Amino acid sequence: MARSRTRVHVVSHTHWDREWYLTSQQFRRRLVRMADDLIETLERDPEYRHFHFDGQTIWLEDYLEIRPERRARLEALIRAGRIAVGPWYVMADEFLTSGEAHVRNLLRGHRLAESFGAEAAKIGFVSDTFGHNSQLPQILAGFGIDNAFFFRGMSGKTPAEILWEGADGTRVLLIKFPEDDGYGCWHQAFRAPFRRRPFDPEAALEHAPAYLAFKSERAASGVILAMDGNDHLDAEPRTPAFLRLLNERFPEYEFVHSSLEQFLADARPKAEGAPLVSGEVRSPAQHGRYNGMPVHTGSAHVDLKLANEVCQTLLERWAEPAMAWAHLTGYAYPLSYLDLAWKHLMRNHPHDSICGNSEHQVHEDMLGRFEEARQIAGDVAHYSLAHVAQQADTASLPGERALLLFNLTGAEAVEEVVEATLELPRDTGPEARRDLIRVRDAAGRDVPFQVLDMARGRGLRERIARHAGPSRSWDLVRVALPARIPALGWTALAYARVDPGPPGGLGGPKERAPGRSRTLAPRPGVLENDLIRVLVNANGTLDLTDKVREWTYKGLHVFADNGETGHAFFHTPPGQDRTVTSIGSAATVSTVCDGPLVGVLRVEHRLEVPESLSPDRSRRSDRPGELRVVTDVSLRRGSPRVDFRTTVYNQVRDHRLRVLFPSGIEAHEWHRDTAFDVVARRVELPDTSGWVEQVVSEAQQQSFAAIQDGERGLALFSRGIPEVAALDDERRTLALTLLRCFGSHRELGWHTDAQLQRTWQFEYALWPYAPQSDLAHVTRAADRYRSGVRSVTTECRAGAVAAEWSLAEIAASAPVVVSALKPADREEGRFVLRLFNPGSRAASVRLRFRPAVERAWRGDLNERAIESLPLAAGQETEVVIGPKRVETLLLDAVPVPSRVDLDTLYERVPAE
């Protein structure tokens, strides 16, 4: 019997970095030339069967902006399957962008492919991202993708075919590119040797035996994948002729010009028994040339990370749910606004962009795109909430104006002290004081509040949107007040100025605002409520006492500054490093807010640190510089959390600034959140001596890190500060990287000037908690911290919906998180409610909808209905969400008829 031939699937492709060591416009010039040649090659030569365009679709927009006349030719090739596009919009970093951003990335990739009359390629291609998220198998499966292709993050030599199991148990077939040459193995073997001389087919054949032996050894399925391409490479038109020559000289092999889909169809049936890997794939490289694992990109160019967090939170937690509510209450805000904001944001999410490892101008361009996304999302959120506020029936509230407080993505009611801004027609009389304002709830009960700030007549002007005419000025009074806001909804309070009465008086007793109760700052350097006590020591460190569990965490909040000779990919201290900490310094402590609802202490350090590296970069300079760090430490009544707002006045160079929290918890592992998951990590580092790269303590988070033992836990929340570590020291210190400042690197010359010499503001919080078997409750608390509460004011007026309303009451047997509330991407009048179960056990979730819901379905992440859900009494349904599962519900809700004249929606503009 004749021996079967080993099939070699040669897939022509390119890995396209839209921007990196060149700007997007400079790379576009190369893209246009490359795509022009690709179209010509495919149309001219039917034997050049297929080209894979890196799993992205953004290049279609970039190309057709310059070559719109070639759309029909390009579309014909895509429809014929000659060019594979998608499934992604961009190849994003998997750790510095949110779970919802990954979903939107795939949604846009699919829709863009569909606009060319083709289905997006069902290929989980993430060839060059810096490690892989534990939930990527579930995210891919949500779009009908059962495979993944990559090569970074898995140490040691591996076979080409592996089963990868995600955090929720979803499995995909992983095709692992080789450690040395990655996604460019064919190119490195046959094309790279002729980079500087004409391609010689006969000479190229000399490399075939070694290449085929290596690939055959890795291919457990007996089917070989040969990737004919690399970074920014053009199609090679001589590939079909070279394959004919190979087929003649090596008859035991069958070389075919192929696609990744054809390779999978051939290899998948033969990959049974492949080894299994689980969870996050993020190991440093044990060996290899190009499979390094950049670990410190989370602290490179923190300006990008902070801007990304603002935009993601604004879109996911406010603009999308606010637009959904506006649609439900009769205001059909165009969905294209959200599409455009996400487009600007996702253009900053490629791995070489958001990681901050590109040429300086790239980062400047990104800040402009972030600002575009922020403005659009902020405008959508503001006017959508303004519309909802005017739809609320506040006519019976006991006051002149209504304050609506929104909790649009909380899975449970908010019951805490919140901040809000009261807008009042400008007072031309005596200076406004707290005693001249009264806040009441719907039952007429006085609501205590504390004035935090005022802006008299200079905060905002209000203009009616569709009319010229006079503007009105407003006094803005920022207050703290206790509130209960239902899940996925809002509540309304009434407020008004109080007549001060006769000269020298403040009105009768019944007209005065509630009196002052005990302070949260009972003595200098102390904040205390019923749950926790904070003591600021002379050196500025904090002792935090958990009064419920009777445990004190001592010496928290230490600033530590050391030298930096590295670059965007890696932190590298100088050979002779010197670390300066705030432990031995004298801090200035003052009370800046002292009230019954909120207390704030200000802690100021002036650290003397080296101004830069020495000229030879071997040590820190002997020339001193000053690093001024000012932290506002705040506590609210009834809150179990301490909030920090730290301002860093950075005028020094070549350094890394971290803030340290020695936990004192004897634990051998710590946790951090990532997209749709919480991942455990060992505190003690393994021995990786002899590896190409070493394991380090630092890792990337979305919003929290936590460490716990059987009795107590300490969680560190943050906003837009990705890099965190748990140090293997006696006190198991949590370390949060605030700034990492570096200049050009002689090997990576385009990484110019990340010295970040300006003023920075960082927000983070500490939450002592009772440990549970999983960290689902910590995930929900971190989500609450990230989302916050928003407020809108309006006149008290009749409306179509109640003054307190919610989309749904959510009763769950285990904590769940609302990941998204948004208008559906496809069906007008349909809404998406996405829930995530972060825990290790199934959650039975009962939903009772407040607006009428005609139909409900379980859906996939692509927003396609899968299973109809029964609706008891038209309002109630129940779903079971498995451990670590993301559940998408599609709802056809009946809009409430609008009673708002759209001409009365107001425009807010800065006051003169």
C-alpha positions in Angstrom: 0.0 0.0 0.0 1.3 3.4 -1.0 2.3 5.6 2.0 0.0 8.7 2.3 1.7 12.0 1.7 2.0 14.6 4.5 0.1 17.7 3.6 1.7 21.0 4.1 -0.8 23.9 4.2 1.1 27.0 3.1 -0.9 30.1 4.2 0.2 33.5 2.8 -0.5 36.3 5.3 0.8 39.5 6.9 0.9 40.6 10.5 -0.2 44.2 10.2 0.7 46.6 13.0 -1.4 49.7 12.1 1.1 51.8 14.1 4.2 51.1 15.9 7.7 52.4 15.0 5.9 54.4 12.4 2.7 56.4 12.7 -0.6 55.1 11.3 -0.4 57.5 8.4 3.2 56.4 7.6 2.2 52.7 7.8 -0.9 53.5 5.6 1.4 54.4 2.7 2.9 50.9 2.9 -0.6 49.4 3.4 -2.0 51.0 0.2 1.0 49.8 -1.9 0.8 46.3 -0.4 -3.0 46.0 -0.9 -2.8 47.3 -4.4 -0.2 44.6 -5.2 -2.3 41.9 -3.4 -5.4 42.7 -5.5 -3.4 42.6 -8.7 -1.7 39.3 -7.7 -5.0 37.5 -6.8 -6.8 38.7 -10.0 -3.9 37.8 -12.2 -3.0 34.3 -10.8 -5.8 31.9 -9.8 -3.1 29.6 -8.3 -2.4 32.2 -5.7 -5.5 31.0 -3.9 -5.7 32.8 -0.6 -4.4 35.6 1.6 -5.0 35.9 5.4 -5.0 39.5 6.6 -4.0 39.1 10.2 -7.5 38.5 11.6 -8.3 42.2 11.4 -10.8 44.3 9.4 -9.6 47.8 10.2 -7.2 47.7 7.2 -10.3 47.8 5.0 -11.3 51.2 6.3 -7.7 52.5 6.1 -7.2 51.3 2.5 -10.5 52.4 1.1 -10.2 55.9 2.5 -7.4 56.2 -0.1 -8.6 53.8 -2.7 -12.5 54.0 -2.7 -12.6 53.2 -6.4 -11.2 49.7 -5.7 -13.9 48.6 -3.3 -15.8 46.5 -5.9 -12.6 44.6 -6.8 -11.7 44.1 -3.2 -15.2 43.0 -2.3 -15.3 40.4 -5.1 -12.1 38.8 -3.7 -13.4 38.8 -0.2 -16.8 37.2 -1.2 -14.9 34.6 -3.2 -12.9 33.6 -0.2 -9.6 34.7 -1.7 -9.0 37.2 1.1 -9.8 36.4 4.7 -11.0 39.3 6.9 -11.8 39.4 10.6 -13.0 38.3 13.0 -11.5 41.2 14.9 -11.6 44.9 14.2 -8.0 45.2 15.6 -5.6 42.9 17.3 -6.0 44.3 20.8 -3.9 43.6 23.9 -5.9 41.1 26.0 -5.0 42.5 29.5 -5.1 46.3 29.1 -8.6 46.3 27.5 -11.9 45.2 29.2 -14.0 42.2 28.5 -16.6 44.3 26.9 -14.0 46.0 24.7 -13.1 42.5 23.4 -16.8 41.8 22.6 -17.1 45.2 20.8 -13.9 44.4 18.9 -15.4 41.2 17.6 -18.8 42.8 16.9 -17.3 45.5 14.8 -15.0 43.1 13.0 -18.0 40.9 12.1 -20.2 43.8 11.0 -17.4 45.3 8.8 -16.9 41.9 7.2 -20.6 41.5 6.6 -20.7 44.9 4.9 -18.5 43.3 2.2 -21.0 40.5 1.7 -18.9 37.9 3.5 -18.9 36.3 6.9 -16.0 37.2 9.1 -13.3 34.5 9.2 -14.0 32.1 12.2 -10.4 32.1 13.1 -9.3 33.1 16.6 -6.1 34.7 15.3 -4.2 36.6 18.1 -0.7 35.9 16.7 1.3 38.6 18.4 -0.5 39.7 21.5 1.5 39.7 24.8 -0.1 36.8 26.6 -3.6 35.5 26.5 -6.7 36.0 28.7 -8.2 33.0 30.6 -11.6 33.8 29.1 -10.6 34.2 25.5 -12.0 30.7 24.6 -15.4 31.7 25.9 -15.3 35.0 24.1 -14.3 33.4 20.8 -17.0 30.7 21.3 -19.6 33.4 21.7 -19.0 34.3 18.1 -18.9 30.7 16.8 -15.1 30.4 16.8 -13.7 27.1 18.2 -10.0 27.7 17.7 -7.1 30.0 18.5 -3.7 30.7 16.9 -0.8 32.2 18.9 2.7 31.7 20.1 3.5 33.9 23.1 2.9 33.0 26.7 3.5 29.3 26.7 7.0 28.3 28.0 8.8 25.2 26.8 8.7 23.3 23.6 5.1 22.2 22.7 3.3 20.4 19.9 1.6 22.4 17.3 -1.9 21.3 18.4 -3.2 21.8 22.0 -6.6 21.9 23.6 -7.1 25.2 25.5 -9.7 25.3 28.3 -10.9 28.7 29.4 -11.9 29.7 32.9 -15.5 28.6 32.4 -14.6 25.2 30.8 -15.0 26.2 27.2 -12.4 24.5 25.0 -10.9 25.5 21.7 -8.3 23.9 19.5 -5.1 25.9 20.0 -2.6 26.0 17.2 0.6 27.0 18.8 3.2 28.6 16.5 6.8 27.5 17.0 8.8 29.3 19.7 11.6 30.5 17.5 9.9 31.8 14.3 6.3 32.2 15.4 3.8 33.2 12.8 6.6 33.7 10.2 8.2 30.2 10.1 7.9 29.7 6.3 9.1 33.2 5.7 12.1 32.8 8.0 13.1 29.5 6.3 12.6 30.4 2.6 12.2 34.1 2.1 14.3 35.8 4.8 17.6 34.4 3.5 17.0 36.4 0.3 16.1 39.6 1.9 19.1 41.4 0.4 19.5 39.4 -2.8 17.2 38.0 -5.6 15.1 35.0 -4.6 16.7 31.8 -5.9 14.3 28.9 -5.8 17.0 26.3 -6.2 19.0 27.8 -3.3 15.8 28.0 -1.2 15.3 24.3 -1.6 18.4 23.7 0.5 16.4 24.8 3.6 13.5 22.5 3.0 14.8 19.3 4.7 15.6 20.9 8.0 12.3 22.9 8.0 10.1 19.9 7.2 11.8 17.7 9.8 11.2 20.4 12.5 7.6 21.0 11.5 6.9 17.2 11.2 8.1 16.7 14.7 5.8 19.4 16.1 2.7 18.4 14.1 1.1 15.7 16.3 -1.8 15.6 13.9 0.5 14.8 11.0 -0.7 18.0 9.2 1.7 20.8 8.8 0.9 24.5 9.0 3.4 26.8 7.2 2.9 30.5 7.7 4.2 32.4 4.7 4.4 35.9 6.0 5.6 38.2 8.8 5.3 41.8 10.0 4.1 44.2 7.3 5.1 41.8 4.5 3.7 41.9 1.0 2.3 38.9 -0.8 4.9 36.9 -2.6 3.6 36.3 -6.1 6.2 33.5 -6.7 4.8 31.3 -4.0 2.6 29.0 -6.3 5.6 28.4 -8.6 7.8 27.6 -5.6 5.2 25.2 -4.3 5.2 23.3 -7.6 8.9 23.0 -7.4 8.7 21.6 -3.8 6.0 19.1 -4.8 8.4 17.8 -7.5 11.5 17.5 -5.3 9.8 16.2 -2.1 7.1 13.7 -3.3 6.5 12.4 0.2 4.9 15.8 1.0 1.9 17.6 -0.6 2.4 21.3 -0.6 -0.9 23.3 -1.1 -1.5 27.0 -1.1 -4.2 27.1 1.5 -6.1 28.9 4.2 -6.4 28.5 8.0 -9.9 27.2 7.6 -8.7 24.5 5.3 -5.9 23.6 7.6 -8.3 23.3 10.5 -10.6 21.1 8.5 -7.7 18.8 7.8 -6.0 18.8 11.2 -8.9 18.9 13.6 -10.0 15.2 13.1 -6.4 14.1 13.6 -5.8 16.2 16.7 -7.6 13.9 19.2 -5.6 13.3 22.3 -3.9 16.7 22.1 -2.5 17.9 25.5 -4.6 20.2 27.6 -3.7 23.7 29.0 -6.1 25.7 31.2 -6.7 29.3 32.0 -4.4 32.2 31.5 -1.5 31.8 29.1 1.2 34.3 30.3 4.5 32.6 31.0 7.8 34.2 30.2 9.8 32.6 27.4 11.9 29.6 28.4 13.7 29.7 25.1 13.1 31.0 21.6 13.8 34.1 19.6 10.6 36.0 19.1 8.2 34.6 21.8 9.1 37.0 24.6 6.5 38.0 27.1 6.7 41.8 27.7 5.5 42.1 31.3 5.8 45.8 32.2 3.7 47.3 29.4 1.0 48.0 32.0 3.2 50.8 33.5 4.5 52.2 30.2 2.9 55.6 29.3 0.4 55.7 32.1 -1.3 58.6 30.4 -2.7 56.1 27.8 -3.9 53.7 30.5 -5.7 56.5 32.4 -7.4 57.8 29.3 -8.4 54.3 28.3 -10.1 53.7 31.6 -12.0 57.0 31.4 -13.3 56.1 28.0 -14.1 52.4 28.7 -16.0 53.3 31.9 -17.8 56.2 30.2 -19.0 54.0 27.3 -19.7 50.7 29.1 -21.1 52.0 32.4 -22.9 55.2 31.3 -23.2 56.1 27.6 -24.6 52.7 26.5 -27.0 52.1 29.4 -28.1 55.8 29.4 -28.8 55.5 25.6 -30.8 52.3 26.3 -32.9 54.1 28.9 -33.4 57.0 26.6 -34.7 54.6 23.9 -37.0 53.0 26.4 -38.4 56.3 27.4 -39.0 57.5 23.9 -35.9 59.3 22.8 -34.3 57.5 19.8 -30.7 58.7 20.1 -28.8 57.6 17.0 -26.8 54.4 17.7 -24.1 55.6 15.3 -22.8 57.9 18.0 -21.8 54.9 20.1 -20.4 53.2 17.1 -18.2 56.2 16.4 -17.0 56.5 20.0 -16.1 52.8 20.1 -14.3 53.1 16.8 -12.1 55.9 18.1 -11.4 53.9 21.3 -10.7 50.6 19.6 -8.2 52.2 17.3 -6.1 52.7 20.4 -6.4 49.1 21.6 -3.9 47.3 19.3 -1.1 45.6 21.3 1.6 48.0 20.2 -0.6 51.0 20.8 -2.3 50.6 24.2 0.9 49.0 25.6 2.7 52.3 25.1 5.6 50.7 23.2 5.4 52.8 20.0 7.0 55.8 18.5 6.3 59.0 20.4 4.0 60.5 17.8 1.8 57.4 17.9 1.1 58.1 21.6 0.3 61.7 20.8 -2.1 60.6 18.1 -3.8 58.1 20.6 -4.5 60.9 23.1 -6.4 62.7 20.4 -8.5 59.6 19.6 -9.1 59.1 23.3 -10.4 62.6 23.6 -12.8 62.1 20.6 -14.2 59.0 22.2 -14.5 60.7 25.6 -16.4 63.7 24.2 -18.8 61.6 22.2 -19.5 59.2 25.0 -19.8 62.0 27.6 -22.3 63.9 25.4 -24.4 60.8 24.8 -24.4 60.0 28.5 -25.3 63.5 29.6 -28.2 64.1 27.1 -29.6 60.6 27.5 -29.7 61.0 31.2 -31.2 64.5 30.9 -33.9 63.1 28.7 -34.6 60.3 31.3 -34.7 62.9 34.1 -37.3 64.9 32.3 -39.4 61.8 31.7 -39.5 61.0 35.4 -42.6 62.0 37.2 -41.3 64.4 39.9 -44.3 66.7 40.1 -45.3 65.5 43.6 -41.8 65.8 45.1 -41.7 68.4 47.9 -39.3 70.9 46.3 -38.6 73.2 43.4 -36.1 71.0 41.6 -35.4 67.3 41.4 -32.1 65.5 41.8 -32.0 62.2 40.0 -29.3 59.7 41.1 -28.5 56.9 38.6 -27.2 53.4 39.2 -27.3 52.1 35.6 -25.2 49.0 35.8 -25.3 47.9 39.4 -26.7 44.4 39.9 -27.9 45.5 43.4 -29.2 48.6 45.0 -26.6 51.3 46.0 -27.0 52.2 49.7 -24.2 54.6 50.5 -23.2 58.2 50.8 -22.8 59.5 47.3 -21.7 62.8 45.8 -24.0 64.9 43.6 -24.1 68.5 42.2 -27.1 70.6 43.0 -27.8 73.2 40.3 -29.7 76.3 41.5 -30.6 79.5 39.7 -27.9 82.0 40.6 -28.4 83.5 44.0 -27.9 87.3 43.9 -28.4 87.6 47.6 -26.1 86.6 50.5 -23.6 83.9 49.9 -25.2 80.5 49.8 -24.7 78.2 52.7 -25.7 74.6 53.5 -28.4 76.0 55.9 -30.1 77.7 53.0 -30.8 74.5 51.0 -33.2 71.7 51.9 -33.2 68.2 50.4 -36.2 65.9 50.9 -37.1 62.4 49.7 -40.4 61.5 48.1 -42.1 61.0 51.5 -41.2 64.6 52.5 -38.5 63.5 55.0 -35.4 65.6 55.3 -32.2 64.1 53.8 -29.0 65.1 55.6 -26.3 66.4 53.4 -22.8 67.9 53.6 -21.6 70.7 51.3 -18.2 69.8 49.7 -17.8 72.7 47.3 -19.5 75.6 45.6 -19.2 77.5 42.4 -21.4 80.6 42.4 -22.6 81.7 39.0 -19.5 80.5 37.1 -20.0 76.7 36.8 -22.4 76.3 33.9 -24.8 78.2 31.7 -27.9 76.5 30.4 -29.3 77.2 27.0 -32.4 75.7 25.4 -31.1 73.6 22.6 -33.2 74.8 19.6 -33.7 78.4 20.5 -31.6 81.5 20.6 -32.2 83.7 23.5 -31.0 84.5 27.0 -29.0 82.0 29.1 -29.4 81.3 32.7 -26.5 81.1 35.2 -26.4 78.6 37.9 -24.8 78.2 41.3 -23.4 74.7 41.7 -23.3 73.1 45.1 -21.5 69.8 45.3 -22.8 67.8 48.2 -22.5 64.4 49.8 -25.8 62.7 50.9 -27.0 59.2 51.8 -29.0 57.5 49.1 -30.6 54.3 48.1 -30.6 53.8 44.3 -32.2 50.6 42.9 -30.3 48.3 40.6 -30.3 49.3 37.0 -32.3 52.4 37.6 -32.6 55.7 39.4 -34.2 57.5 42.3 -35.2 61.1 42.8 -34.9 63.6 45.6 -36.3 67.2 45.8 -34.3 70.2 46.8 -34.8 74.0 47.1 -33.4 77.1 48.6 -34.8 78.0 52.0 -36.0 81.5 52.6 -33.5 83.0 55.0 -36.3 84.9 56.8 -35.8 88.4 58.3 -32.4 89.9 58.3 -30.0 88.0 60.5 -32.3 85.0 60.6 -32.2 81.6 58.8 -36.0 81.0 58.8 -38.0 79.0 61.3 -36.9 75.7 62.7 -39.1 73.7 60.2 -37.5 75.4 57.3 -33.9 74.7 58.2 -31.8 71.8 56.8 -31.0 68.9 59.2 -28.5 69.7 61.9 -24.9 68.7 62.2 -24.0 65.2 63.6 -20.7 63.9 64.8 -17.7 64.3 62.5 -15.8 61.6 60.7 -12.5 63.3 61.6 -12.7 63.2 65.4 -9.2 64.3 66.0 -6.1 65.4 63.9 -4.8 62.6 61.7 -7.8 60.3 62.3 -10.8 59.3 60.2 -13.4 56.9 61.7 -16.9 55.6 61.0 -18.7 52.6 62.4 -16.8 50.1 60.3 -13.2 51.3 60.0 -10.7 53.7 61.5 -7.7 55.3 59.8 -4.8 56.7 61.7 -2.1 58.7 59.8 1.3 58.3 61.3 4.0 61.0 61.4 5.7 59.6 58.3 2.4 59.6 56.4 1.8 55.9 56.5 -1.6 54.7 57.6 -2.8 52.2 60.2 -6.2 50.8 59.0 -8.4 49.1 61.6 -11.2 46.8 60.5 -13.5 47.4 63.5 -15.8 44.5 62.5 -13.1 41.8 62.4 -10.9 43.6 65.0 -7.8 43.6 62.9 -5.3 46.4 62.2 -3.2 46.7 59.1 -0.2 48.8 60.0 2.2 50.9 57.9 0.1 51.1 54.8 0.6 53.6 51.9 4.4 53.8 51.5 5.8 55.5 48.5 8.9 53.8 47.0 10.9 55.3 44.2 13.8 53.5 42.4 15.8 53.9 39.2 14.7 52.9 35.7 17.0 52.0 32.7 14.4 49.9 30.9 11.9 50.7 28.2 8.2 50.1 27.4 8.5 46.3 27.5 10.5 45.8 30.6 11.3 47.6 33.9 15.1 47.3 34.4 16.7 49.0 37.5 20.3 50.3 37.1 23.2 48.1 38.2 23.7 50.3 41.2 20.1 51.2 42.2 19.0 53.3 45.1 15.4 53.1 46.4 14.0 56.2 48.2 10.9 55.5 50.4 8.6 57.8 52.4 9.0 55.7 55.6 11.8 57.9 57.0 10.3 61.2 55.9 8.2 63.6 57.8 4.8 64.1 56.2 2.5 67.1 56.5 -1.0 66.1 57.5 -4.0 68.4 57.4 -7.8 68.1 57.5 -9.4 69.4 54.4 -13.0 68.1 54.9 -14.5 67.5 58.3 -18.2 66.5 58.4 -20.8 63.9 59.4 -20.9 62.2 55.9 -17.4 62.7 54.5 -14.0 63.2 56.1 -10.8 64.0 54.1 -7.2 64.2 55.3 -4.4 65.5 53.1 -1.0 63.9 53.4 1.9 65.6 51.7 5.4 64.2 51.0 8.4 66.0 49.5 10.8 63.3 48.7 14.4 64.0 47.8 15.2 61.6 45.0 17.9 61.5 42.3 17.0 63.8 39.4 17.9 61.2 36.7 20.3 58.4 35.9 24.0 59.1 35.8 25.5 59.8 32.3 26.6 56.2 31.9 23.2 54.9 33.1 24.9 52.6 35.5 23.4 54.2 38.6 21.1 57.0 39.8 22.5 60.5 39.7 24.0 62.3 42.7 22.1 65.4 41.8 19.0 65.7 43.9 15.5 66.4 42.7 12.2 66.8 44.5 9.2 64.5 44.1 6.2 66.1 45.6 3.3 63.7 46.3 0.0 64.8 47.8 -2.7 62.3 48.8 -6.3 63.0 49.9 -7.5 60.2 52.1 -11.3 60.1 52.4 -13.9 58.1 54.3 -17.6 58.2 54.1 -20.2 57.4 56.6 -21.1 53.7 56.6 -18.5 52.8 54.1 -16.1 49.9 54.5 -13.7 51.4 52.0 -10.9 54.1 52.2 -10.5 56.1 49.1 -7.3 57.8 47.9 -6.6 60.5 45.4 -2.9 61.0 44.9 -1.4 63.8 42.9 2.2 63.4 41.8 4.2 66.4 40.7 6.8 64.7 38.6 9.9 66.7 37.7 12.5 63.9 37.8 13.5 61.4 35.2 14.4 57.7 34.8 12.5 56.3 37.8 9.7 54.1 38.9 7.2 55.3 41.6 5.1 52.7 43.5 2.8 52.9 46.4 3.1 49.9 48.9 0.5 48.3 51.1 2.2 45.8 53.5 -0.8 43.5 54.2 0.7 41.3 57.0 -1.4 38.4 55.6 0.4 35.1 55.5 -0.8 33.9 52.1 1.0 32.0 49.4 -1.2 33.4 46.5 -2.9 36.5 45.6 -5.6 37.4 43.1 -6.2 40.0 40.4 -9.1 40.6 38.0 -8.8 40.4 34.3 -11.4 40.4 31.5 -14.4 38.4 32.8 -12.2 36.5 35.4 -10.3 36.6 38.6 -6.9 34.9 38.4 -4.8 33.4 41.2 -1.0 33.9 41.2 1.7 32.5 43.5 3.4 35.0 45.7 6.7 33.0 45.7 8.3 33.1 42.3 9.5 29.9 40.6 13.1 29.4 39.7 13.5 30.4 36.1 17.3 30.8 36.0 18.6 29.7 32.6 15.4 30.9 30.9 15.4 33.5 28.2 13.2 35.6 30.4 12.7 35.6 34.2 9.4 35.5 36.1 8.6 38.8 37.8 6.2 39.8 40.5 4.3 42.4 38.4 1.1 41.5 36.6 -1.7 43.5 35.0 -5.2 44.0 36.5 -8.4 45.5 35.3 -9.6 47.1 38.6 -8.4 45.2 41.7 -5.8 43.0 43.4 -6.5 41.1 46.6 -4.7 38.9 49.1 -6.4 36.8 51.8 -6.0 34.0 54.3 -8.7 32.1 56.1 -9.6 35.0 58.4 -9.1 38.3 56.6 -8.6 39.8 53.2 -7.4 43.1 51.8 -8.4 44.4 48.4 -6.8 47.2 46.5 -9.1 48.8 43.9 -7.8 51.2 41.3 -8.9 53.2 38.2 -6.7 53.0 35.2 -3.6 51.8 37.0 -3.0 48.3 35.5 0.4 47.2 37.0 0.3 45.6 40.4 2.3 43.0 42.4 2.3 41.0 45.6 5.9 41.0 46.9 7.4 37.9 48.4 8.5 39.7 51.6 7.7 39.2 55.2 4.5 41.3 55.1 3.2 40.2 51.7 3.1 43.7 50.3 0.7 44.8 47.6 2.6 47.2 45.2 0.8 49.5 42.8 2.9 51.1 40.1 1.9 54.8 39.6 4.7 56.0 37.3 7.4 54.4 35.3 9.5 57.0 33.5 12.1 56.3 30.8 13.7 57.8 27.7 14.9 56.5 24.5 16.5 53.0 24.3 19.4 52.5 22.0 18.0 49.1 20.8 14.4 50.4 20.6 15.1 53.9 19.4 11.5 54.8 18.5 10.4 54.6 22.2 11.1 58.3 22.7 10.6 60.2 25.9 8.2 58.6 28.3 9.7 60.7 31.1 6.1 62.0 31.9 7.4 65.2 33.6 4.1 66.8 34.5 1.3 66.5 37.2 -0.5 63.2 37.5 -3.6 62.2 39.5 -4.3 58.6 40.5 -7.4 57.1 42.3 -7.4 53.9 44.2 -9.0 52.5 47.4 -8.5 49.9 50.1 -11.2 47.5 51.3 -10.7 45.1 54.2 -13.1 42.2 53.8 -14.1 38.8 55.1 -12.7 36.1 52.9 -15.0 33.8 50.9 -14.3 30.6 48.9 -14.0 32.8 45.8 -13.7 36.5 45.2 -17.1 37.1 43.6 -18.0 39.7 46.3 -14.7 41.5 45.8 -15.4 41.6 42.0 -18.8 43.2 42.6 -17.4 45.7 45.1 -14.6 46.7 42.6 -17.2 47.1 39.9 -19.2 49.4 42.1 -16.1 51.4 42.8 -15.3 51.6 39.1 -18.8 52.6 38.0 -19.7 55.2 40.6 -23.0 57.1 40.6 -24.1 60.0 38.4 -26.7 62.7 39.0 -28.9 65.0 36.9 -31.1 67.9 38.0 -34.3 69.2 36.5 -37.4 71.0 37.3 -40.0 69.0 39.3 -42.6 68.1 36.6 -45.1 65.5 35.5 -43.6 62.6 33.6 -44.3 59.2 32.1 -42.2 57.0 34.4 -41.9 56.9 38.2 -39.5 59.0 40.2 -37.9 55.7 41.3 -37.6 53.1 38.6 -35.4 50.2 37.5 -35.1 48.0 34.5 -35.1 44.8 36.6 -34.9 43.6 40.1 -32.1 41.0 40.3 -32.2 38.3 42.9 -29.3 35.9 42.7 -28.1 33.0 44.7 -24.5 34.2 44.2 -23.0 37.6 43.3 -23.3 38.5 39.7 -22.1 41.6 37.8 -23.9 43.5 35.1 -21.4 43.6 32.3 -23.4 45.5 29.8 -26.8 47.2 29.3 -27.1 48.6 25.7 -29.3 48.9 22.7 -28.8 45.8 20.5 -26.4 46.0 17.6 -28.8 44.6 15.0 -32.5 44.8 16.0 -34.2 48.1 16.6 -36.1 48.2 19.8 -34.1 45.3 21.3 -31.8 45.6 24.3 -28.9 43.6 25.6 -28.5 42.8 29.2 -25.2 40.9 29.9 -24.5 39.3 33.2 -21.3 37.8 34.4 -20.9 35.2 37.2 -17.4 35.7 38.7 -17.8 33.0 41.2 -16.9 29.3 41.4 -20.4 28.0 41.7 -23.5 28.4 39.6 -25.8 31.4 40.2 -29.5 31.1 39.9 -30.7 34.6 38.9 -34.3 35.7 39.0 -35.1 38.9 37.1 -38.3 40.9 37.5 -38.6 43.5 34.8 -40.2 46.9 35.5 -40.9 48.0 32.0 -43.0 45.6 29.9 -40.9 43.0 28.1 -42.6 41.3 25.2 -40.0 38.6 24.5 -36.7 37.5 26.1 -34.0 35.2 24.8 -30.6 33.8 25.8 -28.2 35.1 23.1 -24.6 34.8 22.2 -22.0 37.5 22.3 -22.8 38.2 18.6 -26.3 39.2 19.8 -28.0 36.4 18.0 -31.0 34.7 19.8 -30.3 31.1 20.9 -33.1 30.2 23.3 -36.5 31.8 24.1 -37.0 32.5 27.8 -40.4 32.1 29.5 -41.8 35.3 31.0 -44.1 34.7 34.0 -46.8 37.4 34.0 -44.9 39.1 31.2 -42.3 40.3 33.6 -40.3 37.6 35.4 -37.8 35.1 34.2 -35.0 33.0 35.7 -31.6 31.9 34.3 -28.8 29.8 35.7 -25.4 31.2 35.0 -22.6 28.7 35.4 -19.3 29.5 37.2 -17.2 32.1 35.3 -19.9 32.3 32.6 -21.0 35.4 30.7 -24.7 35.3 29.9 -26.2 37.6 27.2 -30.0 38.3 27.4 -31.9 39.9 24.6 -35.0 41.8 25.5 -37.8 43.2 23.4 -39.1 45.9 25.7 -42.1 48.2 25.1 -40.9 51.9 25.1 -42.7 54.4 27.3 -44.4 57.2 25.3 -42.4 60.3 25.6 -43.9 63.4 27.3 -40.9 65.5 26.7 -40.7 68.3 24.1 -37.3 67.8 22.7 -37.0 71.5 22.3 -36.6 71.7 26.1 -33.5 69.6 26.3 -30.8 71.8 27.5 -27.2 72.5 26.3 -24.6 72.9 29.0 -21.8 75.3 28.1 -19.0 76.7 30.2 -19.9 79.9 32.0 -18.0 83.1 31.1 
